[in-house]
Amino acid sequence: MVEVFKTDVSERCHANMLIAQIHQIFTDYKANFDLEDCDRILRVKCANGTVHPPCLIELLKDFGFHAELLPDTW
């Protein structure tokens, strides 16, 4: 399962730090940022189950960033 978030992360160094934190805390998650997108997208995939958006939103908030889940448009 993949979840997509709109964020306010704009610097690559912040994105890299957040990805490292996500991978350390949620060992089944693979995360990446698309800072070129106007919504500064964070994509998170879980290898063994589902992604838990509230936990990721709270993690970003703990580091001073905003994230919101983008609705599935399929």
PyMOL Python script that loads the backbone (N, CA, C, O; Angstrom):
from pymol import cmd

cmd.read_pdbstr("""\
ATOM      1  N   MET A   1       0.837  -1.174   0.000  1.00  0.00           N
ATOM      2  CA  MET A   1       0.000   0.000   0.000  1.00  0.00           C
ATOM      3  C   MET A   1       0.882   1.237   0.000  1.00  0.00           C
ATOM      4  O   MET A   1       1.916   1.283   0.666  1.00  0.00           O
ATOM      5  N   VAL A   2       0.455   2.238  -0.758  1.00  0.00           N
ATOM      6  CA  VAL A   2       1.163   3.519  -0.841  1.00  0.00           C
ATOM      7  C   VAL A   2       0.219   4.630  -0.406  1.00  0.00           C
ATOM      8  O   VAL A   2      -0.941   4.668  -0.818  1.00  0.00           O
ATOM      9  N   GLU A   3       0.718   5.528   0.423  1.00  0.00           N
ATOM     10  CA  GLU A   3      -0.030   6.727   0.805  1.00  0.00           C
ATOM     11  C   GLU A   3       0.753   7.942   0.325  1.00  0.00           C
ATOM     12  O   GLU A   3       1.984   7.939   0.318  1.00  0.00           O
ATOM     13  N   VAL A   4       0.024   8.979  -0.075  1.00  0.00           N
ATOM     14  CA  VAL A   4       0.625  10.194  -0.613  1.00  0.00           C
ATOM     15  C   VAL A   4       0.186  11.373   0.255  1.00  0.00           C
ATOM     16  O   VAL A   4      -0.995  11.534   0.564  1.00  0.00           O
ATOM     17  N   PHE A   5       1.170  12.193   0.639  1.00  0.00           N
ATOM     18  CA  PHE A   5       0.915  13.325   1.515  1.00  0.00           C
ATOM     19  C   PHE A   5       1.366  14.619   0.858  1.00  0.00           C
ATOM     20  O   PHE A   5       2.386  14.658   0.170  1.00  0.00           O
ATOM     21  N   LYS A   6       0.600  15.671   1.077  1.00  0.00           N
ATOM     22  CA  LYS A   6       0.999  17.030   0.727  1.00  0.00           C
ATOM     23  C   LYS A   6       1.748  17.572   1.940  1.00  0.00           C
ATOM     24  O   LYS A   6       1.270  17.441   3.067  1.00  0.00           O
ATOM     25  N   THR A   7       2.916  18.179   1.725  1.00  0.00           N
ATOM     26  CA  THR A   7       3.720  18.683   2.849  1.00  0.00           C
ATOM     27  C   THR A   7       4.165  20.118   2.590  1.00  0.00           C
ATOM     28  O   THR A   7       3.965  20.671   1.509  1.00  0.00           O
ATOM     29  N   ASP A   8       4.774  20.699   3.620  1.00  0.00           N
ATOM     30  CA  ASP A   8       5.391  22.020   3.456  1.00  0.00           C
ATOM     31  C   ASP A   8       6.919  21.933   3.539  1.00  0.00           C
ATOM     32  O   ASP A   8       7.590  22.929   3.808  1.00  0.00           O
ATOM     33  N   VAL A   9       7.454  20.748   3.307  1.00  0.00           N
ATOM     34  CA  VAL A   9       8.907  20.546   3.306  1.00  0.00           C
ATOM     35  C   VAL A   9       9.458  21.103   1.997  1.00  0.00           C
ATOM     36  O   VAL A   9       9.014  20.708   0.919  1.00  0.00           O
ATOM     37  N   SER A  10      10.412  22.009   2.085  1.00  0.00           N
ATOM     38  CA  SER A  10      10.927  22.631   0.857  1.00  0.00           C
ATOM     39  C   SER A  10      12.421  22.415   0.637  1.00  0.00           C
ATOM     40  O   SER A  10      12.907  22.570  -0.483  1.00  0.00           O
ATOM     41  N   GLU A  11      13.143  22.064   1.675  1.00  0.00           N
ATOM     42  CA  GLU A  11      14.590  21.894   1.572  1.00  0.00           C
ATOM     43  C   GLU A  11      14.951  20.410   1.494  1.00  0.00           C
ATOM     44  O   GLU A  11      14.404  19.590   2.230  1.00  0.00           O
ATOM     45  N   ARG A  12      15.872  20.079   0.600  1.00  0.00           N
ATOM     46  CA  ARG A  12      16.294  18.686   0.435  1.00  0.00           C
ATOM     47  C   ARG A  12      16.907  18.141   1.733  1.00  0.00           C
ATOM     48  O   ARG A  12      16.705  16.972   2.061  1.00  0.00           O
ATOM     49  N   CYS A  13      17.647  18.967   2.470  1.00  0.00           N
ATOM     50  CA  CYS A  13      18.258  18.485   3.715  1.00  0.00           C
ATOM     51  C   CYS A  13      17.184  18.086   4.731  1.00  0.00           C
ATOM     52  O   CYS A  13      17.356  17.106   5.455  1.00  0.00           O
ATOM     53  N   HIS A  14      16.087  18.828   4.791  1.00  0.00           N
ATOM     54  CA  HIS A  14      14.988  18.472   5.687  1.00  0.00           C
ATOM     55  C   HIS A  14      14.304  17.190   5.210  1.00  0.00           C
ATOM     56  O   HIS A  14      13.965  16.322   6.015  1.00  0.00           O
ATOM     57  N   ALA A  15      14.107  17.080   3.911  1.00  0.00           N
ATOM     58  CA  ALA A  15      13.490  15.874   3.355  1.00  0.00           C
ATOM     59  C   ALA A  15      14.342  14.648   3.668  1.00  0.00           C
ATOM     60  O   ALA A  15      13.810  13.612   4.067  1.00  0.00           O
ATOM     61  N   ASN A  16      15.643  14.751   3.494  1.00  0.00           N
ATOM     62  CA  ASN A  16      16.542  13.624   3.772  1.00  0.00           C
ATOM     63  C   ASN A  16      16.511  13.230   5.248  1.00  0.00           C
ATOM     64  O   ASN A  16      16.518  12.043   5.573  1.00  0.00           O
ATOM     65  N   MET A  17      16.477  14.219   6.141  1.00  0.00           N
ATOM     66  CA  MET A  17      16.410  13.944   7.573  1.00  0.00           C
ATOM     67  C   MET A  17      15.101  13.238   7.918  1.00  0.00           C
ATOM     68  O   MET A  17      15.094  12.280   8.691  1.00  0.00           O
ATOM     69  N   LEU A  18      13.993  13.713   7.345  1.00  0.00           N
ATOM     70  CA  LEU A  18      12.691  13.100   7.620  1.00  0.00           C
ATOM     71  C   LEU A  18      12.611  11.679   7.075  1.00  0.00           C
ATOM     72  O   LEU A  18      12.055  10.793   7.725  1.00  0.00           O
ATOM     73  N   ILE A  19      13.156  11.462   5.899  1.00  0.00           N
ATOM     74  CA  ILE A  19      13.180  10.107   5.330  1.00  0.00           C
ATOM     75  C   ILE A  19      13.979   9.174   6.246  1.00  0.00           C
ATOM     76  O   ILE A  19      13.558   8.046   6.504  1.00  0.00           O
ATOM     77  N   ALA A  20      15.109   9.634   6.726  1.00  0.00           N
ATOM     78  CA  ALA A  20      15.921   8.821   7.642  1.00  0.00           C
ATOM     79  C   ALA A  20      15.138   8.489   8.912  1.00  0.00           C
ATOM     80  O   ALA A  20      15.187   7.358   9.394  1.00  0.00           O
ATOM     81  N   GLN A  21      14.421   9.465   9.449  1.00  0.00           N
ATOM     82  CA  GLN A  21      13.613   9.233  10.644  1.00  0.00           C
ATOM     83  C   GLN A  21      12.499   8.228  10.378  1.00  0.00           C
ATOM     84  O   GLN A  21      12.266   7.323  11.180  1.00  0.00           O
ATOM     85  N   ILE A  22      11.816   8.391   9.252  1.00  0.00           N
ATOM     86  CA  ILE A  22      10.731   7.468   8.886  1.00  0.00           C
ATOM     87  C   ILE A  22      11.271   6.053   8.762  1.00  0.00           C
ATOM     88  O   ILE A  22      10.679   5.114   9.293  1.00  0.00           O
ATOM     89  N   HIS A  23      12.388   5.893   8.065  1.00  0.00           N
ATOM     90  CA  HIS A  23      12.964   4.556   7.873  1.00  0.00           C
ATOM     91  C   HIS A  23      13.453   3.953   9.186  1.00  0.00           C
ATOM     92  O   HIS A  23      13.403   2.735   9.360  1.00  0.00           O
ATOM     93  N   GLN A  24      13.923   4.784  10.108  1.00  0.00           N
ATOM     94  CA  GLN A  24      14.400   4.287  11.400  1.00  0.00           C
ATOM     95  C   GLN A  24      13.237   3.851  12.287  1.00  0.00           C
ATOM     96  O   GLN A  24      13.308   2.811  12.941  1.00  0.00           O
ATOM     97  N   ILE A  25      12.167   4.646  12.309  1.00  0.00           N
ATOM     98  CA  ILE A  25      11.034   4.366  13.195  1.00  0.00           C
ATOM     99  C   ILE A  25      10.102   3.305  12.614  1.00  0.00           C
ATOM    100  O   ILE A  25       9.629   2.416  13.322  1.00  0.00           O
ATOM    101  N   PHE A  26       9.850   3.418  11.313  1.00  0.00           N
ATOM    102  CA  PHE A  26       8.930   2.499  10.639  1.00  0.00           C
ATOM    103  C   PHE A  26       9.746   1.647   9.663  1.00  0.00           C
ATOM    104  O   PHE A  26       9.874   1.984   8.486  1.00  0.00           O
ATOM    105  N   THR A  27      10.286   0.556  10.162  1.00  0.00           N
ATOM    106  CA  THR A  27      11.253  -0.212   9.376  1.00  0.00           C
ATOM    107  C   THR A  27      10.662  -0.874   8.132  1.00  0.00           C
ATOM    108  O   THR A  27      11.413  -1.255   7.233  1.00  0.00           O
ATOM    109  N   ASP A  28       9.343  -1.022   8.054  1.00  0.00           N
ATOM    110  CA  ASP A  28       8.712  -1.603   6.864  1.00  0.00           C
ATOM    111  C   ASP A  28       8.356  -0.553   5.814  1.00  0.00           C
ATOM    112  O   ASP A  28       7.882  -0.901   4.732  1.00  0.00           O
ATOM    113  N   TYR A  29       8.578   0.723   6.116  1.00  0.00           N
ATOM    114  CA  TYR A  29       8.191   1.801   5.214  1.00  0.00           C
ATOM    115  C   TYR A  29       9.361   2.179   4.305  1.00  0.00           C
ATOM    116  O   TYR A  29      10.523   2.143   4.708  1.00  0.00           O
ATOM    117  N   LYS A  30       9.021   2.539   3.080  1.00  0.00           N
ATOM    118  CA  LYS A  30       9.962   3.163   2.152  1.00  0.00           C
ATOM    119  C   LYS A  30       9.356   4.510   1.783  1.00  0.00           C
ATOM    120  O   LYS A  30       8.226   4.578   1.300  1.00  0.00           O
ATOM    121  N   ALA A  31      10.108   5.572   2.010  1.00  0.00           N
ATOM    122  CA  ALA A  31       9.585   6.923   1.811  1.00  0.00           C
ATOM    123  C   ALA A  31      10.450   7.698   0.845  1.00  0.00           C
ATOM    124  O   ALA A  31      11.657   7.476   0.752  1.00  0.00           O
ATOM    125  N   ASN A  32       9.816   8.616   0.122  1.00  0.00           N
ATOM    126  CA  ASN A  32      10.550   9.549  -0.717  1.00  0.00           C
ATOM    127  C   ASN A  32       9.744  10.827  -0.888  1.00  0.00           C
ATOM    128  O   ASN A  32       8.517  10.826  -0.786  1.00  0.00           O
ATOM    129  N   PHE A  33      10.453  11.913  -1.150  1.00  0.00           N
ATOM    130  CA  PHE A  33       9.843  13.219  -1.379  1.00  0.00           C
ATOM    131  C   PHE A  33       9.986  13.603  -2.835  1.00  0.00           C
ATOM    132  O   PHE A  33      10.980  13.281  -3.485  1.00  0.00           O
ATOM    133  N   ASP A  34       8.977  14.298  -3.341  1.00  0.00           N
ATOM    134  CA  ASP A  34       9.051  14.965  -4.640  1.00  0.00           C
ATOM    135  C   ASP A  34       8.904  16.455  -4.359  1.00  0.00           C
ATOM    136  O   ASP A  34       7.793  16.985  -4.341  1.00  0.00           O
ATOM    137  N   LEU A  35      10.027  17.123  -4.142  1.00  0.00           N
ATOM    138  CA  LEU A  35      10.009  18.544  -3.801  1.00  0.00           C
ATOM    139  C   LEU A  35       9.769  19.423  -5.015  1.00  0.00           C
ATOM    140  O   LEU A  35       9.512  20.617  -4.867  1.00  0.00           O
ATOM    141  N   GLU A  36       9.847  18.857  -6.215  1.00  0.00           N
ATOM    142  CA  GLU A  36       9.577  19.612  -7.439  1.00  0.00           C
ATOM    143  C   GLU A  36       8.074  19.790  -7.655  1.00  0.00           C
ATOM    144  O   GLU A  36       7.651  20.727  -8.332  1.00  0.00           O
ATOM    145  N   ASP A  37       7.274  18.900  -7.088  1.00  0.00           N
ATOM    146  CA  ASP A  37       5.825  18.985  -7.193  1.00  0.00           C
ATOM    147  C   ASP A  37       5.338  20.173  -6.365  1.00  0.00           C
ATOM    148  O   ASP A  37       5.909  20.478  -5.318  1.00  0.00           O
ATOM    149  N   CYS A  38       4.295  20.836  -6.827  1.00  0.00           N
ATOM    150  CA  CYS A  38       3.788  22.014  -6.118  1.00  0.00           C
ATOM    151  C   CYS A  38       3.285  21.665  -4.718  1.00  0.00           C
ATOM    152  O   CYS A  38       3.244  22.534  -3.847  1.00  0.00           O
ATOM    153  N   ASP A  39       2.910  20.428  -4.490  1.00  0.00           N
ATOM    154  CA  ASP A  39       2.439  19.989  -3.173  1.00  0.00           C
ATOM    155  C   ASP A  39       3.541  19.380  -2.321  1.00  0.00           C
ATOM    156  O   ASP A  39       3.281  18.908  -1.215  1.00  0.00           O
ATOM    157  N   ARG A  40       4.777  19.386  -2.828  1.00  0.00           N
ATOM    158  CA  ARG A  40       5.932  18.820  -2.106  1.00  0.00           C
ATOM    159  C   ARG A  40       5.575  17.463  -1.514  1.00  0.00           C
ATOM    160  O   ARG A  40       5.532  17.267  -0.300  1.00  0.00           O
ATOM    161  N   ILE A  41       5.327  16.561  -2.413  1.00  0.00           N
ATOM    162  CA  ILE A  41       4.762  15.245  -2.123  1.00  0.00           C
ATOM    163  C   ILE A  41       5.705  14.357  -1.307  1.00  0.00           C
ATOM    164  O   ILE A  41       6.903  14.274  -1.580  1.00  0.00           O
ATOM    165  N   LEU A  42       5.135  13.705  -0.312  1.00  0.00           N
ATOM    166  CA  LEU A  42       5.792  12.614   0.407  1.00  0.00           C
ATOM    167  C   LEU A  42       5.025  11.348   0.067  1.00  0.00           C
ATOM    168  O   LEU A  42       3.821  11.263   0.308  1.00  0.00           O
ATOM    169  N   ARG A  43       5.722  10.361  -0.497  1.00  0.00           N
ATOM    170  CA  ARG A  43       5.120   9.056  -0.791  1.00  0.00           C
ATOM    171  C   ARG A  43       5.704   8.037   0.170  1.00  0.00           C
ATOM    172  O   ARG A  43       6.916   7.974   0.377  1.00  0.00           O
ATOM    173  N   VAL A  44       4.818   7.241   0.752  1.00  0.00           N
ATOM    174  CA  VAL A  44       5.257   6.229   1.705  1.00  0.00           C
ATOM    175  C   VAL A  44       4.601   4.907   1.330  1.00  0.00           C
ATOM    176  O   VAL A  44       3.385   4.817   1.168  1.00  0.00           O
ATOM    177  N   LYS A  45       5.445   3.883   1.196  1.00  0.00           N
ATOM    178  CA  LYS A  45       4.976   2.543   0.868  1.00  0.00           C
ATOM    179  C   LYS A  45       5.329   1.619   2.024  1.00  0.00           C
ATOM    180  O   LYS A  45       6.408   1.720   2.608  1.00  0.00           O
ATOM    181  N   CYS A  46       4.408   0.719   2.346  1.00  0.00           N
ATOM    182  CA  CYS A  46       4.659  -0.273   3.383  1.00  0.00           C
ATOM    183  C   CYS A  46       4.795  -1.637   2.736  1.00  0.00           C
ATOM    184  O   CYS A  46       3.916  -2.076   1.994  1.00  0.00           O
ATOM    185  N   ALA A  47       5.900  -2.302   3.020  1.00  0.00           N
ATOM    186  CA  ALA A  47       6.170  -3.605   2.414  1.00  0.00           C
ATOM    187  C   ALA A  47       5.278  -4.696   2.985  1.00  0.00           C
ATOM    188  O   ALA A  47       4.941  -5.648   2.281  1.00  0.00           O
ATOM    189  N   ASN A  48       4.896  -4.575   4.236  1.00  0.00           N
ATOM    190  CA  ASN A  48       4.170  -5.656   4.911  1.00  0.00           C
ATOM    191  C   ASN A  48       2.899  -5.155   5.578  1.00  0.00           C
ATOM    192  O   ASN A  48       2.743  -5.307   6.789  1.00  0.00           O
ATOM    193  N   GLY A  49       2.000  -4.569   4.825  1.00  0.00           N
ATOM    194  CA  GLY A  49       0.751  -4.114   5.426  1.00  0.00           C
ATOM    195  C   GLY A  49       0.380  -2.727   4.971  1.00  0.00           C
ATOM    196  O   GLY A  49       0.594  -2.349   3.819  1.00  0.00           O
ATOM    197  N   THR A  50      -0.185  -1.967   5.907  1.00  0.00           N
ATOM    198  CA  THR A  50      -0.691  -0.649   5.549  1.00  0.00           C
ATOM    199  C   THR A  50       0.131   0.456   6.200  1.00  0.00           C
ATOM    200  O   THR A  50       0.761   0.264   7.240  1.00  0.00           O
ATOM    201  N   VAL A  51       0.104   1.606   5.562  1.00  0.00           N
ATOM    202  CA  VAL A  51       0.732   2.813   6.097  1.00  0.00           C
ATOM    203  C   VAL A  51      -0.278   3.449   7.060  1.00  0.00           C
ATOM    204  O   VAL A  51      -1.477   3.460   6.785  1.00  0.00           O
ATOM    205  N   HIS A  52       0.200   3.970   8.169  1.00  0.00           N
ATOM    206  CA  HIS A  52      -0.655   4.612   9.163  1.00  0.00           C
ATOM    207  C   HIS A  52      -0.458   6.129   9.095  1.00  0.00           C
ATOM    208  O   HIS A  52       0.435   6.667   9.751  1.00  0.00           O
ATOM    209  N   PRO A  53      -1.290   6.822   8.304  1.00  0.00           N
ATOM    210  CA  PRO A  53      -1.111   8.266   8.094  1.00  0.00           C
ATOM    211  C   PRO A  53      -1.031   9.102   9.366  1.00  0.00           C
ATOM    212  O   PRO A  53      -0.184   9.993   9.433  1.00  0.00           O
ATOM    213  N   PRO A  54      -1.868   8.864  10.383  1.00  0.00           N
ATOM    214  CA  PRO A  54      -1.757   9.733  11.579  1.00  0.00           C
ATOM    215  C   PRO A  54      -0.371   9.705  12.220  1.00  0.00           C
ATOM    216  O   PRO A  54       0.094  10.728  12.723  1.00  0.00           O
ATOM    217  N   CYS A  55       0.281   8.570  12.209  1.00  0.00           N
ATOM    218  CA  CYS A  55       1.622   8.465  12.786  1.00  0.00           C
ATOM    219  C   CYS A  55       2.633   9.292  11.994  1.00  0.00           C
ATOM    220  O   CYS A  55       3.492   9.953  12.578  1.00  0.00           O
ATOM    221  N   LEU A  56       2.531   9.255  10.679  1.00  0.00           N
ATOM    222  CA  LEU A  56       3.459  10.030   9.841  1.00  0.00           C
ATOM    223  C   LEU A  56       3.183  11.522   9.963  1.00  0.00           C
ATOM    224  O   LEU A  56       4.115  12.325  10.030  1.00  0.00           O
ATOM    225  N   ILE A  57       1.917  11.894   9.992  1.00  0.00           N
ATOM    226  CA  ILE A  57       1.556  13.310  10.144  1.00  0.00           C
ATOM    227  C   ILE A  57       2.102  13.839  11.472  1.00  0.00           C
ATOM    228  O   ILE A  57       2.634  14.947  11.531  1.00  0.00           O
ATOM    229  N   GLU A  58       1.969  13.054  12.521  1.00  0.00           N
ATOM    230  CA  GLU A  58       2.474  13.451  13.843  1.00  0.00           C
ATOM    231  C   GLU A  58       4.001  13.535  13.849  1.00  0.00           C
ATOM    232  O   GLU A  58       4.565  14.449  14.452  1.00  0.00           O
ATOM    233  N   LEU A  59       4.669  12.602  13.193  1.00  0.00           N
ATOM    234  CA  LEU A  59       6.127  12.639  13.117  1.00  0.00           C
ATOM    235  C   LEU A  59       6.606  13.924  12.450  1.00  0.00           C
ATOM    236  O   LEU A  59       7.499  14.594  12.970  1.00  0.00           O
ATOM    237  N   LEU A  60       6.021  14.276  11.300  1.00  0.00           N
ATOM    238  CA  LEU A  60       6.407  15.513  10.634  1.00  0.00           C
ATOM    239  C   LEU A  60       6.113  16.721  11.524  1.00  0.00           C
ATOM    240  O   LEU A  60       6.907  17.659  11.593  1.00  0.00           O
ATOM    241  N   LYS A  61       4.978  16.688  12.195  1.00  0.00           N
ATOM    242  CA  LYS A  61       4.611  17.784  13.098  1.00  0.00           C
ATOM    243  C   LYS A  61       5.642  17.946  14.208  1.00  0.00           C
ATOM    244  O   LYS A  61       5.984  19.066  14.587  1.00  0.00           O
ATOM    245  N   ASP A  62       6.138  16.819  14.731  1.00  0.00           N
ATOM    246  CA  ASP A  62       7.156  16.861  15.788  1.00  0.00           C
ATOM    247  C   ASP A  62       8.424  17.581  15.332  1.00  0.00           C
ATOM    248  O   ASP A  62       9.156  18.134  16.153  1.00  0.00           O
ATOM    249  N   PHE A  63       8.683  17.573  14.029  1.00  0.00           N
ATOM    250  CA  PHE A  63       9.860  18.245  13.478  1.00  0.00           C
ATOM    251  C   PHE A  63       9.518  19.619  12.894  1.00  0.00           C
ATOM    252  O   PHE A  63      10.359  20.252  12.256  1.00  0.00           O
ATOM    253  N   GLY A  64       8.287  20.076  13.115  1.00  0.00           N
ATOM    254  CA  GLY A  64       7.900  21.423  12.700  1.00  0.00           C
ATOM    255  C   GLY A  64       7.348  21.528  11.297  1.00  0.00           C
ATOM    256  O   GLY A  64       7.295  22.623  10.736  1.00  0.00           O
ATOM    257  N   PHE A  65       6.935  20.412  10.718  1.00  0.00           N
ATOM    258  CA  PHE A  65       6.402  20.418   9.356  1.00  0.00           C
ATOM    259  C   PHE A  65       4.947  19.984   9.336  1.00  0.00           C
ATOM    260  O   PHE A  65       4.477  19.280  10.230  1.00  0.00           O
ATOM    261  N   HIS A  66       4.249  20.415   8.305  1.00  0.00           N
ATOM    262  CA  HIS A  66       2.842  20.061   8.120  1.00  0.00           C
ATOM    263  C   HIS A  66       2.732  19.020   7.018  1.00  0.00           C
ATOM    264  O   HIS A  66       3.411  19.108   5.994  1.00  0.00           O
ATOM    265  N   ALA A  67       1.874  18.037   7.237  1.00  0.00           N
ATOM    266  CA  ALA A  67       1.575  17.040   6.206  1.00  0.00           C
ATOM    267  C   ALA A  67       0.089  16.719   6.275  1.00  0.00           C
ATOM    268  O   ALA A  67      -0.499  16.671   7.356  1.00  0.00           O
ATOM    269  N   GLU A  68      -0.502  16.502   5.128  1.00  0.00           N
ATOM    270  CA  GLU A  68      -1.888  16.056   5.082  1.00  0.00           C
ATOM    271  C   GLU A  68      -2.026  14.998   4.005  1.00  0.00           C
ATOM    272  O   GLU A  68      -1.386  15.064   2.956  1.00  0.00           O
ATOM    273  N   LEU A  69      -2.860  14.038   4.283  1.00  0.00           N
ATOM    274  CA  LEU A  69      -3.086  12.935   3.369  1.00  0.00           C
ATOM    275  C   LEU A  69      -3.840  13.435   2.152  1.00  0.00           C
ATOM    276  O   LEU A  69      -4.863  14.108   2.279  1.00  0.00           O
ATOM    277  N   LEU A  70      -3.334  13.105   0.971  1.00  0.00           N
ATOM    278  CA  LEU A  70      -4.058  13.454  -0.251  1.00  0.00           C
ATOM    279  C   LEU A  70      -5.063  12.346  -0.548  1.00  0.00           C
ATOM    280  O   LEU A  70      -4.751  11.164  -0.406  1.00  0.00           O
ATOM    281  N   PRO A  71      -6.260  12.730  -0.957  1.00  0.00           N
ATOM    282  CA  PRO A  71      -7.271  11.717  -1.246  1.00  0.00           C
ATOM    283  C   PRO A  71      -6.878  10.858  -2.447  1.00  0.00           C
ATOM    284  O   PRO A  71      -6.218  11.321  -3.377  1.00  0.00           O
ATOM    285  N   ASP A  72      -7.297   9.614  -2.401  1.00  0.00           N
ATOM    286  CA  ASP A  72      -7.065   8.688  -3.512  1.00  0.00           C
ATOM    287  C   ASP A  72      -7.984   9.095  -4.660  1.00  0.00           C
ATOM    288  O   ASP A  72      -9.206   9.116  -4.508  1.00  0.00           O
ATOM    289  N   THR A  73      -7.397   9.415  -5.797  1.00  0.00           N
ATOM    290  CA  THR A  73      -8.192   9.896  -6.935  1.00  0.00           C
ATOM    291  C   THR A  73      -8.381   8.871  -8.026  1.00  0.00           C
ATOM    292  O   THR A  73      -8.758   9.218  -9.145  1.00  0.00           O
ATOM    293  N   TRP A  74      -8.127   7.614  -7.720  1.00  0.00           N
ATOM    294  CA  TRP A  74      -8.271   6.568  -8.736  1.00  0.00           C
ATOM    295  C   TRP A  74      -9.704   6.293  -9.004  1.00  0.00           C
ATOM    296  O   TRP A  74     -10.025   5.441  -9.833  1.00  0.00           O
TER     297      TRP A  74
END
""", "prot")
cmd.dss("prot")
cmd.show_as("cartoon", "prot")
cmd.util.cbc("prot")
cmd.orient("prot")
